[in-house]
Amino acid sequence: MPPSVQCGGQTEIISHDEGQAEILANDKGRAFQTINNHKHAVSAGDAAKNAYHSNPKSTVFNAKRLVGCKIDDPDIQRDQKHWPFKVVKKNDKPAIEVEFKGDKRQCSPEEISAMVLVKMKGTAEAYLGKTVTHAVVTVPAYFNNAQRQAIKDAGTIAGSQVLRIINEPTAAAIAYSLDRKGGESQIIDLGGGTFDVSLLLIDDGVFEALATAGDTHLGGEDFDNFDIAYFVKLYRTKTGSDVSSNLRALGKLKHEVGKAERTLSSQHGNDFSETLTRAKFEELNVDLFRKTMKPVEQVLKDANLKKEDINEIVLVGGSTRIPKVQQLLKEYFNKEPSKGINPDEAIAYGAAVQGDILSGDESLGDAVLVDLTLGIGTTGGVMTKLISCNAVIPGHHHEREGRVLVIGSTMSDCCGL
């Protein structure tokens, strides 16, 4: 069966066979989407992530925020100020400029993503003891057609055929529903790079997306940026030194900002230690917390439902572990979010099940979902809809047993050259 790949910042490979699914890890553990070029070797995952502070200009992350986009995209312009690597224009598309083997090289976001997939492919082959030629890959639900095609292209560059691109909330819903008969749930996916909210009907193996909303530039990475800005300002106040342009110092701070105790040490003798309390963290990121609720409200509006109609709230992605996020959802829906699945692994598990189905395992049933509206061009360039966005095919009517809201997000991808 083909392994599944969760294309987020914390990339996971899952092998599902004979009803069992397990995460495949390399000798360094989980593989984060980070690529680092140090001297003449390309590293990925933890090795690249740990080398970020010592080789920031050649460490690439967040490539997923660039795939399928134009160079003049306002979001890319805003993100660039937080990246140590240089983004340049190449055929009206963004390219990442790094030094490799002494020469400057411009890599497309697809090529960066492919480097990560190659590493993942090698991990899977080493574990399975055979060549891997196919894969199921998950992407944010809010990805447009160009972004989805870019991920497929990355798979081709990596030497794998992408059997299916599946929405991350849908994959999470598959994992969530394995031991449940049905229901309508809201899946909330908040990770490091993107934010998705999907409202799905789950009924006897059929996954009907009633509505989807999200933000491809909202995730844990953005929380980190606010925290980093706070510490840079605090460091300047206490030491009189401005490290905002010191990429090595920012790399160390970015590494430490994920820990409970935030510490920045300068190589020039100024040691700095500061604690970020939960209250301060929530104060710094109050605007981002407000933004997370907008897609939640939007999917209910699009589905013409009230919050009281939601049966289950499923949280996916590492950032949904933030207590403030859970508090806001609990207060809004007046119920506790479901904690029946691992938010870090649910997407990859669901994709693995889908991979098993595609490989011919009939015991798992099947599920078909149309993620984008399908139609034909008519006179005047107007599109006539044939199948609406999120419609299940083949179409049929069934009694709704419940609504599942999936809320989540993927972590930022990172790659070092």
C-alpha positions as CSV (number, residue, x, y, z in Angstrom):
1,M,0.0,0.0,0.0
2,P,1.2,3.6,-0.6
3,P,2.3,5.5,2.5
4,S,0.6,8.8,3.4
5,V,2.5,12.1,3.8
6,Q,1.1,15.0,5.8
7,C,2.5,18.0,4.1
8,G,2.8,20.3,7.1
9,G,5.6,21.7,9.1
10,Q,5.8,18.5,11.1
11,T,5.8,16.1,8.2
12,E,4.6,12.6,9.1
13,I,4.7,9.4,7.1
14,I,2.1,6.8,8.0
15,S,2.0,3.2,6.8
16,H,-1.4,1.5,7.1
17,D,-1.7,-2.2,6.5
18,E,-4.1,-4.9,7.6
19,G,-6.0,-2.5,9.8
20,Q,-2.9,-1.2,11.6
21,A,-1.4,2.3,11.1
22,E,2.0,3.5,12.5
23,I,4.2,6.5,12.1
24,L,7.5,5.9,10.4
25,A,10.3,7.9,12.0
26,N,13.9,8.2,11.0
27,D,16.8,7.9,13.5
28,K,16.2,11.4,14.6
29,G,12.5,10.9,15.4
30,R,9.8,13.0,13.7
31,A,10.7,14.8,10.5
32,F,10.0,18.5,10.4
33,Q,9.9,20.1,7.0
34,T,13.2,22.0,7.2
35,I,16.0,21.9,4.7
36,N,19.5,23.2,5.5
37,N,22.5,23.5,3.2
38,H,25.7,23.2,5.2
39,K,28.9,23.1,3.2
40,H,28.1,20.5,0.6
41,A,25.3,18.4,2.1
42,V,21.5,18.8,2.2
43,S,19.8,18.0,5.5
44,A,16.2,17.8,6.3
45,G,14.0,17.5,9.4
46,D,15.4,17.9,12.9
47,A,19.0,18.1,11.7
48,A,18.2,21.1,9.5
49,K,16.0,22.7,12.2
50,N,18.7,22.4,14.8
51,A,21.2,24.0,12.4
52,Y,19.0,27.0,11.7
53,H,20.6,29.3,14.2
54,S,24.1,28.6,12.8
55,N,23.2,28.7,9.1
56,P,20.1,30.8,8.9
57,K,20.4,32.1,5.3
58,S,20.5,28.6,3.9
59,T,17.7,27.3,6.0
60,V,14.4,27.2,4.3
61,F,11.0,26.8,6.0
62,N,7.4,27.8,5.2
63,A,7.8,26.8,1.6
64,K,4.2,25.7,1.7
65,R,3.2,29.3,2.0
66,L,4.8,29.9,-1.4
67,V,3.6,27.0,-3.5
68,G,1.2,27.9,-6.2
69,C,1.4,31.7,-5.5
70,K,2.5,34.8,-7.4
71,I,5.5,36.8,-6.3
72,D,3.4,39.9,-5.7
73,D,1.0,38.1,-3.4
74,P,0.5,40.5,-0.4
75,D,0.8,37.6,2.1
76,I,4.2,36.7,0.7
77,Q,5.4,40.3,0.9
78,R,4.4,40.3,4.6
79,D,6.0,36.9,5.4
80,Q,9.3,37.8,3.8
81,K,10.3,40.1,6.7
82,H,10.3,37.0,9.0
83,W,12.3,34.7,6.8
84,P,16.2,34.6,6.8
85,F,16.3,33.3,3.3
86,K,15.8,35.5,0.2
87,V,12.7,35.2,-2.1
88,V,13.2,36.4,-5.6
89,K,11.1,36.7,-8.8
90,K,11.4,33.9,-11.4
91,N,8.9,33.8,-14.2
92,D,6.4,35.8,-12.1
93,K,6.6,33.2,-9.4
94,P,8.5,33.2,-6.1
95,A,11.8,31.4,-6.0
96,I,14.1,30.8,-2.9
97,E,17.7,31.9,-3.3
98,V,20.3,29.9,-1.4
99,E,24.0,29.1,-1.6
100,F,24.7,25.5,-2.5
101,K,28.2,24.1,-3.1
102,G,29.6,27.6,-3.3
103,D,27.1,28.8,-5.9
104,K,23.9,30.8,-5.6
105,R,20.9,28.7,-6.6
106,Q,17.2,29.6,-7.1
107,C,14.8,26.9,-6.1
108,S,11.1,26.8,-6.6
109,P,8.9,26.1,-3.6
110,E,8.0,22.8,-5.4
111,E,11.7,21.9,-5.5
112,I,12.1,22.6,-1.8
113,S,9.0,20.6,-1.0
114,A,10.4,17.8,-3.2
115,M,13.6,17.7,-1.2
116,V,11.6,17.0,2.0
117,L,9.5,14.4,0.2
118,V,12.7,12.7,-1.0
119,K,13.8,12.4,2.6
120,M,10.4,11.1,3.6
121,K,10.5,8.6,0.7
122,G,13.9,7.4,1.9
123,T,12.6,6.9,5.4
124,A,9.6,4.9,4.2
125,E,11.8,2.7,2.0
126,A,14.3,2.0,4.7
127,Y,11.5,0.9,7.1
128,L,9.4,-1.0,4.6
129,G,12.3,-2.6,2.8
130,K,11.0,-1.9,-0.6
131,T,10.8,0.9,-3.2
132,V,8.0,3.4,-2.7
133,T,6.5,4.7,-5.9
134,H,3.1,6.1,-4.8
135,A,1.8,8.3,-2.0
136,V,-1.3,10.0,-0.6
137,V,-0.6,13.6,0.4
138,T,-2.7,16.0,2.5
139,V,-3.0,19.7,2.1
140,P,-4.9,22.5,3.7
141,A,-8.6,22.5,2.7
142,Y,-8.3,26.1,1.6
143,F,-5.6,25.4,-1.0
144,N,-6.7,26.4,-4.5
145,N,-6.2,24.4,-7.6
146,A,-2.8,26.0,-8.4
147,Q,-1.5,25.1,-4.9
148,R,-2.7,21.6,-5.1
149,Q,-1.1,21.1,-8.5
150,A,2.1,22.5,-7.1
151,I,2.1,19.8,-4.4
152,K,1.5,17.2,-7.1
153,D,4.5,18.6,-9.0
154,A,6.6,18.3,-5.9
155,G,5.7,14.7,-5.7
156,T,6.7,14.1,-9.3
157,I,10.1,15.9,-8.8
158,A,10.6,13.6,-5.8
159,G,10.0,10.5,-7.9
160,S,6.7,9.5,-6.5
161,Q,3.2,9.4,-8.0
162,V,0.7,11.3,-5.9
163,L,-2.4,9.0,-6.0
164,R,-4.6,11.5,-4.3
165,I,-4.5,15.0,-2.7
166,I,-6.8,14.9,0.3
167,N,-7.9,17.8,2.5
168,E,-6.4,17.8,6.0
169,P,-9.7,18.2,7.8
170,T,-11.2,15.4,5.8
171,A,-8.3,13.1,6.6
172,A,-8.7,14.0,10.3
173,A,-12.4,13.2,10.0
174,I,-11.6,9.8,8.6
175,A,-9.3,9.1,11.5
176,Y,-11.9,10.4,14.0
177,S,-14.7,8.3,12.5
178,L,-12.9,5.0,12.5
179,D,-14.7,3.9,15.7
180,R,-17.8,5.9,15.3
181,K,-21.0,5.3,13.3
182,G,-21.6,8.8,12.1
183,G,-22.3,12.4,12.9
184,E,-21.9,16.0,11.7
185,S,-18.7,17.5,13.2
186,Q,-16.7,20.6,12.9
187,I,-13.0,19.9,12.4
188,I,-10.8,22.7,13.5
189,D,-7.2,22.4,12.1
190,L,-4.7,24.9,13.6
191,G,-1.1,24.1,13.2
192,G,2.1,26.1,12.5
193,G,1.4,27.3,9.0
194,T,-2.3,27.3,8.0
195,F,-5.7,27.3,9.6
196,D,-8.7,25.3,8.4
197,V,-12.2,24.9,9.6
198,S,-14.4,22.3,7.9
199,L,-18.0,21.2,8.7
200,L,-18.5,17.6,7.7
201,L,-21.3,15.1,7.7
202,I,-20.0,11.6,8.5
203,D,-22.5,8.9,7.8
204,D,-21.5,5.2,7.1
205,G,-18.2,5.9,5.4
206,V,-19.5,8.9,3.5
207,F,-17.8,12.3,4.2
208,E,-19.8,15.2,3.0
209,A,-18.2,18.6,3.4
210,L,-21.0,21.0,4.1
211,A,-18.7,24.1,4.3
212,T,-15.0,25.0,4.5
213,A,-13.2,28.2,5.5
214,G,-9.7,29.1,6.6
215,D,-6.6,31.2,6.3
216,T,-3.5,29.9,4.6
217,H,-1.4,32.4,6.5
218,L,-2.5,31.8,10.1
219,G,-0.8,29.3,12.3
220,G,1.7,28.7,15.1
221,E,4.4,30.4,12.9
222,D,2.4,33.7,13.3
223,F,2.2,33.3,17.1
224,D,6.0,32.8,17.1
225,N,6.5,36.0,15.1
226,F,4.6,38.1,17.6
227,D,6.6,36.5,20.5
228,I,9.9,37.1,18.7
229,A,9.1,40.7,18.1
230,Y,8.3,41.1,21.8
231,F,11.6,39.6,22.9
232,V,13.6,41.6,20.4
233,K,12.1,44.8,21.8
234,L,12.7,43.6,25.4
235,Y,16.3,42.7,24.6
236,R,16.9,46.1,23.1
237,T,15.4,47.8,26.2
238,K,17.6,45.8,28.6
239,T,20.9,45.7,26.7
240,G,20.7,48.6,24.3
241,S,21.5,46.2,21.5
242,D,19.2,45.6,18.5
243,V,19.3,42.0,17.2
244,S,16.4,42.4,14.7
245,S,18.9,42.1,11.8
246,N,21.1,39.4,13.5
247,L,19.9,36.3,11.8
248,R,21.8,33.9,14.1
249,A,20.4,35.5,17.2
250,L,16.9,35.4,15.7
251,G,17.4,31.8,14.8
252,K,18.3,30.9,18.4
253,L,15.3,32.9,19.6
254,K,13.0,31.2,17.1
255,H,14.2,27.8,18.4
256,E,13.7,28.8,22.1
257,V,10.4,30.6,21.7
258,G,8.6,27.2,21.5
259,K,9.7,26.3,25.0
260,A,8.1,27.3,28.3
261,E,11.2,29.2,29.3
262,R,12.3,31.6,26.6
263,T,16.0,32.3,26.4
264,L,18.2,34.3,24.1
265,S,22.0,34.2,24.3
266,S,24.2,36.5,22.2
267,Q,27.5,35.3,21.0
268,H,29.0,38.7,21.9
269,G,28.6,38.5,25.7
270,N,25.1,39.7,26.4
271,D,23.2,36.9,28.1
272,F,19.5,37.4,28.3
273,S,16.9,35.3,30.0
274,E,13.2,36.0,30.2
275,T,10.0,34.1,31.0
276,L,6.9,34.3,28.8
277,T,3.9,33.8,30.9
278,R,0.6,32.4,29.5
279,A,-1.1,35.8,30.3
280,K,1.6,37.7,28.3
281,F,1.4,35.2,25.4
282,E,-2.3,35.7,25.2
283,E,-1.9,39.5,25.4
284,L,0.7,39.5,22.6
285,N,-1.5,37.4,20.3
286,V,-4.9,38.7,21.1
287,D,-5.5,39.7,17.4
288,L,-4.6,36.2,16.2
289,F,-6.9,34.6,18.6
290,R,-9.7,36.8,17.3
291,K,-8.9,35.8,13.7
292,T,-9.2,32.1,14.6
293,M,-12.9,32.5,15.3
294,K,-13.8,34.2,12.0
295,P,-13.6,31.0,9.9
296,V,-15.5,29.1,12.6
297,E,-18.4,31.6,12.2
298,Q,-18.1,31.6,8.4
299,V,-18.6,27.8,8.0
300,L,-21.7,27.9,10.1
301,K,-23.0,30.8,8.0
302,D,-22.2,29.0,4.7
303,A,-23.9,25.8,5.9
304,N,-26.9,27.7,7.2
305,L,-26.5,26.2,10.6
306,K,-26.5,27.4,14.2
307,K,-23.7,26.6,16.6
308,E,-26.2,24.5,18.6
309,D,-26.5,22.2,15.5
310,I,-22.9,21.0,15.9
311,N,-22.5,17.6,17.5
312,E,-18.8,17.3,17.8
313,I,-15.8,19.8,17.6
314,V,-12.6,18.0,16.6
315,L,-9.3,19.8,17.1
316,V,-6.3,19.0,14.8
317,G,-2.8,20.4,14.6
318,G,-0.3,21.3,17.3
319,S,-1.6,24.8,17.8
320,T,-5.0,23.6,18.9
321,R,-3.3,22.6,22.1
322,I,-3.1,26.3,23.1
323,P,-5.4,26.7,26.1
324,K,-6.7,30.0,24.8
325,V,-7.9,28.4,21.5
326,Q,-9.7,25.7,23.4
327,Q,-11.2,28.2,25.8
328,L,-12.6,30.4,23.0
329,L,-14.2,27.4,21.3
330,K,-15.7,26.1,24.5
331,E,-17.2,29.5,25.3
332,Y,-18.5,29.9,21.7
333,F,-20.1,26.4,21.4
334,N,-20.8,26.0,25.1
335,K,-19.3,22.5,25.0
336,E,-15.9,20.9,25.3
337,P,-14.0,20.1,22.1
338,S,-13.5,16.4,21.5
339,K,-10.2,15.0,22.6
340,G,-10.6,11.5,21.2
341,I,-7.8,11.8,18.6
342,N,-4.2,12.9,18.7
343,P,-4.2,16.4,17.1
344,D,-0.6,15.9,15.9
345,E,-1.2,12.5,14.1
346,A,-4.9,12.4,13.1
347,I,-4.4,13.9,9.6
348,A,-1.6,11.4,8.7
349,Y,-3.6,8.5,10.1
350,G,-6.6,9.4,8.0
351,A,-4.6,9.8,4.9
352,A,-3.0,6.4,5.5
353,V,-6.5,4.8,5.7
354,Q,-7.3,6.5,2.3
355,G,-4.1,5.1,0.9
356,D,-5.1,1.6,2.0
357,I,-8.5,2.1,0.3
358,L,-6.9,3.2,-2.9
359,S,-4.6,0.2,-2.8
360,G,-7.6,-2.1,-2.9
361,D,-8.5,-2.8,0.7
362,E,-12.3,-3.2,0.4
363,S,-12.8,-3.8,4.2
364,L,-12.4,-0.1,4.8
365,G,-15.1,1.0,2.4
366,D,-14.6,4.1,0.3
367,A,-15.3,7.8,0.4
368,V,-15.4,10.3,-2.4
369,L,-15.3,14.1,-1.9
370,V,-15.3,17.0,-4.4
371,D,-13.3,19.7,-2.8
372,L,-13.8,22.4,-5.5
373,T,-16.7,23.4,-7.6
374,L,-16.8,21.6,-11.0
375,G,-18.4,23.3,-14.0
376,I,-18.1,24.1,-17.7
377,G,-17.4,27.4,-19.5
378,T,-20.4,29.0,-21.3
379,T,-21.0,32.0,-23.4
380,G,-19.3,35.1,-22.1
381,G,-16.8,33.2,-20.0
382,V,-19.4,32.4,-17.3
383,M,-19.0,29.1,-15.6
384,T,-22.1,26.9,-15.2
385,K,-21.8,24.7,-12.1
386,L,-22.2,21.0,-12.6
387,I,-21.1,19.8,-9.2
388,S,-21.0,22.3,-6.3
389,C,-18.0,22.8,-4.0
390,N,-17.8,20.0,-1.4
391,A,-20.5,17.9,-3.0
392,V,-20.1,14.1,-2.5
393,I,-20.2,11.9,-5.6
394,P,-22.1,9.9,-6.6
395,G,-24.9,12.0,-5.2
396,H,-27.4,10.5,-3.0
397,H,-29.6,11.4,0.0
398,H,-29.3,10.0,3.4
399,E,-30.4,10.9,6.9
400,R,-28.0,13.1,8.8
401,E,-26.9,11.7,12.0
402,G,-24.7,14.6,13.2
403,R,-22.4,17.4,12.3
404,V,-18.6,17.4,12.9
405,L,-16.7,20.6,13.0
406,V,-13.0,20.0,12.2
407,I,-10.7,22.8,13.3
408,G,-7.0,22.6,12.7
409,S,-3.8,23.8,11.0
410,T,-0.6,22.4,9.7
411,M,2.8,23.3,11.0
412,S,5.3,25.3,8.9
413,D,7.5,23.4,6.6
414,C,11.2,23.9,6.8
415,C,14.1,22.8,4.5
416,G,17.9,23.4,4.7
417,L,20.2,23.7,1.7
